[in-house]
């Protein structure tokens, strides 16, 4: 992918999501997720559950609410995740949906605050 397109796609998303947050939540708009980082070991763990030729990673989009907030000790940080967008990685053969809990992972590093 051309880096110019990469940057344009990101900018389009950020403009859209900031506008949507303001339109929906007004003065209570939150700073939305810009990216989620997963380490290599996490991705390799999922890939190990798939067929070497037909396997891959399926990415789902989601949004945290009170019932789905990440399991972190920092209560303030946890509260700030309410309403934030997230991605869920799933081990998948030929684009099939996961059938077991071991096939899905959430809890990457969020930007913000973990931007690099």
KOLDOSE-962038 format. One record per residue (C-alpha): residue in three letters; residue number from 0; x, y, z. Coordinates in Angstrom, 1 decimal. Layout:
BEGIN
{r Ala; NUM; {X; Y; Z}};
...
This chain:
BEGIN
{r Unk; 0; {0.0; 0.0; 0.0}};
{r Unk; 1; {1.2; 3.5; -0.8}};
{r Unk; 2; {2.0; 5.4; 2.4}};
{r Unk; 3; {0.1; 8.4; 1.0}};
{r Unk; 4; {-3.1; 6.2; 0.9}};
{r Unk; 5; {-2.3; 4.8; 4.4}};
{r Unk; 6; {-2.2; 8.3; 5.8}};
{r Unk; 7; {-5.3; 9.4; 3.9}};
{r Unk; 8; {-7.3; 6.4; 5.2}};
{r Unk; 9; {-6.3; 7.2; 8.7}};
{r Unk; 10; {-7.1; 10.9; 8.4}};
{r Unk; 11; {-10.5; 10.1; 6.9}};
{r Unk; 12; {-11.3; 7.8; 9.8}};
{r Unk; 13; {-10.1; 10.3; 12.4}};
{r Unk; 14; {-12.2; 13.1; 10.9}};
{r Unk; 15; {-15.3; 10.9; 10.6}};
{r Unk; 16; {-15.0; 9.5; 14.1}};
{r Unk; 17; {-14.4; 12.9; 15.8}};
{r Unk; 18; {-17.4; 14.4; 14.0}};
{r Unk; 19; {-19.6; 11.4; 14.9}};
{r Unk; 20; {-18.5; 11.6; 18.6}};
{r Unk; 21; {-19.4; 15.3; 18.7}};
{r Unk; 22; {-22.7; 14.8; 16.9}};
{r Unk; 23; {-23.8; 11.9; 19.1}};
{r Unk; 24; {-22.3; 12.8; 22.5}};
{r Unk; 25; {-21.9; 16.6; 22.3}};
{r Unk; 26; {-19.8; 18.0; 25.1}};
{r Unk; 27; {-19.4; 14.4; 26.5}};
{r Unk; 28; {-17.6; 13.2; 23.3}};
{r Unk; 29; {-14.7; 10.9; 24.0}};
{r Unk; 30; {-11.4; 10.7; 22.3}};
{r Unk; 31; {-11.8; 7.6; 20.1}};
{r Unk; 32; {-9.4; 4.7; 19.4}};
{r Unk; 33; {-7.0; 5.5; 16.6}};
{r Unk; 34; {-5.2; 2.2; 16.6}};
{r Unk; 35; {-4.7; -1.1; 18.5}};
{r Unk; 36; {-1.4; -2.9; 18.7}};
{r Unk; 37; {-1.0; -6.6; 19.2}};
{r Unk; 38; {2.4; -8.2; 19.8}};
{r Unk; 39; {3.9; -10.9; 17.6}};
{r Unk; 40; {3.4; -13.7; 20.1}};
{r Unk; 41; {-0.4; -13.0; 20.3}};
{r Unk; 42; {-0.7; -13.1; 16.5}};
{r Unk; 43; {1.4; -16.2; 16.2}};
{r Unk; 44; {-0.7; -17.9; 19.0}};
{r Unk; 45; {-3.8; -17.3; 16.9}};
{r Unk; 46; {-2.1; -18.4; 13.6}};
{r Unk; 47; {-1.0; -21.6; 15.3}};
{r Unk; 48; {-4.7; -22.5; 15.6}};
{r Unk; 49; {-5.2; -22.3; 11.9}};
{r Unk; 50; {-4.5; -24.4; 8.8}};
{r Unk; 51; {-1.0; -23.5; 7.4}};
{r Unk; 52; {-2.4; -23.0; 3.9}};
{r Unk; 53; {-6.0; -21.8; 4.5}};
{r Unk; 54; {-5.6; -20.0; 7.8}};
{r Unk; 55; {-5.3; -16.4; 8.7}};
{r Unk; 56; {-6.6; -13.7; 11.1}};
{r Unk; 57; {-10.1; -12.3; 10.9}};
{r Unk; 58; {-10.6; -8.9; 12.4}};
{r Unk; 59; {-13.8; -7.8; 14.0}};
{r Unk; 60; {-14.8; -4.3; 15.1}};
{r Unk; 61; {-16.4; -3.7; 18.4}};
{r Unk; 62; {-17.2; -1.1; 21.0}};
{r Unk; 63; {-16.7; -1.4; 24.8}};
{r Unk; 64; {-19.6; -0.9; 27.2}};
{r Unk; 65; {-19.8; -1.5; 30.9}};
{r Unk; 66; {-20.2; -5.3; 30.5}};
{r Unk; 67; {-17.2; -5.6; 28.1}};
{r Unk; 68; {-14.6; -3.3; 29.6}};
{r Unk; 69; {-11.0; -4.7; 29.5}};
{r Unk; 70; {-9.8; -6.5; 32.7}};
{r Unk; 71; {-7.3; -3.9; 33.9}};
{r Unk; 72; {-6.5; -2.9; 37.5}};
{r Unk; 73; {-6.4; 0.9; 36.9}};
{r Unk; 74; {-10.1; 1.9; 37.6}};
{r Unk; 75; {-9.7; 5.3; 36.0}};
{r Unk; 76; {-8.2; 3.9; 32.8}};
{r Unk; 77; {-10.8; 1.2; 32.7}};
{r Unk; 78; {-13.6; 3.8; 33.0}};
{r Unk; 79; {-12.1; 5.8; 30.1}};
{r Unk; 80; {-12.5; 2.7; 27.8}};
{r Unk; 81; {-16.3; 2.8; 28.0}};
{r Unk; 82; {-17.5; 3.7; 24.5}};
{r Unk; 83; {-14.2; 3.2; 22.9}};
{r Unk; 84; {-13.9; 1.3; 19.6}};
{r Unk; 85; {-11.8; -1.9; 19.6}};
{r Unk; 86; {-10.8; -4.8; 17.4}};
{r Unk; 87; {-11.0; -8.4; 18.1}};
{r Unk; 88; {-8.6; -10.8; 16.4}};
{r Unk; 89; {-9.8; -14.3; 15.5}};
{r Unk; 90; {-8.1; -17.4; 14.2}};
{r Unk; 91; {-9.9; -18.3; 11.0}};
{r Unk; 92; {-9.6; -20.8; 8.2}};
{r Unk; 93; {-11.0; -19.6; 4.9}};
{r Unk; 94; {-12.7; -16.6; 6.5}};
{r Unk; 95; {-14.9; -18.7; 8.8}};
{r Unk; 96; {-16.2; -17.3; 12.1}};
{r Unk; 97; {-14.6; -18.5; 15.3}};
{r Unk; 98; {-16.3; -21.4; 17.2}};
{r Unk; 99; {-14.3; -21.4; 20.5}};
{r Unk; 100; {-13.1; -18.8; 23.0}};
{r Unk; 101; {-9.5; -19.8; 22.4}};
{r Unk; 102; {-9.8; -18.5; 18.8}};
{r Unk; 103; {-10.5; -14.9; 19.8}};
{r Unk; 104; {-8.3; -12.2; 21.4}};
{r Unk; 105; {-9.0; -8.7; 22.5}};
{r Unk; 106; {-6.8; -6.5; 24.8}};
{r Unk; 107; {-4.2; -5.0; 22.5}};
{r Unk; 108; {-2.6; -1.7; 23.3}};
{r Unk; 109; {-4.8; 1.3; 22.6}};
{r Unk; 110; {-3.9; 4.6; 21.0}};
{r Unk; 111; {-4.5; 6.8; 22.7}};
{r Unk; 112; {-3.0; 6.6; 25.3}};
{r Unk; 113; {-0.3; 4.1; 24.0}};
{r Unk; 114; {0.6; 5.8; 20.7}};
{r Unk; 115; {4.0; 5.3; 19.2}};
